[in-house]
């Protein structure tokens, strides 16, 4: 027979399983925390902090973020990132980062087979082509549909820049 302690352990284990299964959505991280936890977006997170956009990307949203990896930032011409991170260039940095963000949650299945120009939070439109894989301007989406509590992240291999 089970003792009281054994029954209590079984009950606690069952409750933990139930809570983890039913509370998974509620415990999802927001866009910023998801990017930090991934470990491959440290440059993006640094830029978001420098631009003062952390609170915005932690807000309710929803947002769709085309997130360049650290390798994507490394492909920028020498000095570009350093220049953008200077305090006097904060407006340019904000423009570049918000060009990577759409208002609303757009999953890959929402655009599959389509080609369109989509308005960004920055104000310009970005060219999305989902007819053969997915590209955003000239960047390839290398991982799609990373769900967060306030939107979705699509990982891209190139930093996209608004037309100046």
Secondary structure as UniProt FT lines:
FT   HELIX           4..22
FT   TURN            24..27
FT   HELIX           31..38
FT   HELIX           42..51
FT   HELIX           54..58
FT   STRAND          63..68
FT   HELIX           70..74
FT   TURN            78..79
FT   HELIX           80..84
FT   HELIX           87..89
FT   HELIX           90..98
FT   TURN            99..100
FT   STRAND          101..103
FT   HELIX           108..111
FT   TURN            112..113
FT   STRAND          115..119
FT   TURN            121..122
FT   STRAND          125..129
FT   STRAND          135..136
FT   TURN            137..138
FT   STRAND          139..148
FT   TURN            149..150
FT   STRAND          151..156
//
